[in-house]
């Protein structure tokens, strides 16, 4: 039974795992940073709102801590 698995022919419908022409460079996947920046540009209003909310929350926390520890 193990001999049959070694002598089977590959499935002709399966795509080859290696490109036929290795000299043609394949385009690499975009980096996470590039995708995040593209997404931020596309949804600029929401990103600016969240950034402003985060800055205001951090300032509020710092002011609150300074008030409590004075």
C-alpha positions in Angstrom: 0.0 0.0 0.0 2.9 2.4 0.7 4.4 1.5 -2.7 1.3 2.8 -4.5 1.6 6.3 -2.9 5.2 6.6 -4.2 4.3 5.5 -7.8 1.2 7.6 -8.2 1.3 10.2 -11.0 0.7 13.8 -9.9 -2.7 15.3 -10.5 -2.6 17.2 -13.8 -5.2 19.7 -12.6 -3.1 20.8 -9.6 -1.2 24.0 -10.2 2.6 23.7 -10.1 4.2 24.9 -6.8 7.1 26.4 -8.7 6.6 28.9 -11.6 7.5 27.5 -15.0 9.9 30.4 -15.7 12.1 31.1 -12.7 13.6 34.2 -14.3 10.3 36.1 -14.0 10.3 37.7 -10.6 7.1 37.3 -8.7 5.7 40.4 -7.0 6.2 40.1 -3.2 3.2 40.6 -0.8 2.8 44.1 0.4 4.1 44.7 3.9 1.9 45.1 6.9 2.9 48.8 7.2 2.2 49.5 3.6 -1.3 47.9 3.9 -2.0 49.8 7.1 -1.0 53.2 5.6 -3.1 52.5 2.5 -6.0 51.7 4.7 -5.5 54.8 6.8 -5.5 57.0 3.6 -8.7 55.3 2.4 -10.4 55.9 5.8 -8.8 59.2 6.7 -11.7 60.7 8.7 -12.1 57.7 11.0 -8.4 57.5 11.5 -8.1 61.1 12.5 -11.1 60.8 14.8 -9.5 57.8 16.6 -6.1 59.5 16.8 -7.7 62.7 18.3 -9.7 60.6 20.8 -6.6 58.7 21.8 -4.6 61.9 22.3 -7.4 63.5 24.4 -7.7 60.3 26.5 -3.9 60.3 27.2 -3.9 64.0 28.1 -6.9 63.4 30.4 -5.1 60.5 32.1 -2.0 62.5 32.6 -3.9 65.5 34.0 -5.9 63.2 36.2 -2.8 61.5 37.6 -1.0 64.8 38.1 -4.1 66.1 40.0 -4.3 63.0 42.2 -0.5 63.0 43.0 0.0 66.7 43.7 
